[in-house]
Amino acid sequence: MNTPVPEYLADLLRNCKAFEGGQLATYIPELASADPNKLAVALTTLDGIIYTAGDDEYEFSIQSISKAFAYAFVIEELGSTVVKEKVGVEPSGEAFNEISLDQTEERAKPKNPMINSGAITVHSLIPKTTRADRAETIRQFFSKLAGRDLSFDLSIYESEKDTAFRNLSIGYSLRNLDVLESDPVEIVESYIKQCSINVTVKDLANMTSVLVNDGVLPTTGERILSRQTVRQVLTVMTTCGMYNAAGNWLANVGIPAKSGVSGGIIGVLPGQVGLAVFAPKLDQYGNSVRGIDIMQQMSNDMGLHLL
Ligand code: DON
């Protein structure tokens, strides 16, 4: 690949505009009014240099991409043994909003932290402090990774909270099984607030850089995550990050990834690059249609496939 990176990224977006298909998410009413034509891409190198193209200043809610970083946070706080007792690491093969419990062990637990039931449980493990509730604690952590103060999108938050019947029913079921250990409504609402944190593709690329660089934030040199934590997070991103499309993703793109229902996708090739794309229209699995196309192109052009 001889084209300079900024031109390469701009070309990618130009070519991808021809790529039609997909639908906006509608189960969160506020997402249904998103601009379907927004399109952005960002790439971070191992040393934290960021390249972007398209609507790279446009903010969107992080949604399920938050699940990967919240998982990293609780593993760092509580240790992987404690977290693995609560949430498994097996792909569910089901949609992201299925409860997908692993019942084979002594007690029930969500199959993995990338589906909603697992992510709600992970959120419940974020320690509450006198100064910050769980959503605020995770906003501060994400802000540190992004290198700027991120905000909540309160209209997205309210919109999802008002129609969160499915996540609430998952929350009540998890409470019934003692997977959640306190008020499920409070936990689900706080998890929804986590999903509403505003990011740009540049923020996501910065956040991704800590996973690319083995737990050290390249922009500051600070170790944020242990090697073990990074390995654990990238493992579940590889097997579960794209939900029941994870197999196709691995075959075609071949790097650990996580998608969100507002249209973002991150991808990580450890020790090499981090990628972030944003395009709001989704396929039937809840993954961005143009986002997948762009990621696939980048994987082909730069030879990123792990295998
Ligand atoms: O739990 C939910 O329904 C959303 N806040 C996040 C879901 C999501 O992003 C699924 N990803 N494609």
Residues whose N, C-alpha, C, O or C-beta is under 5 A from the ligand:
A	BS01	DON	Q63 S64 F96 N116 C195 S259 G260 V261 Y285 G286
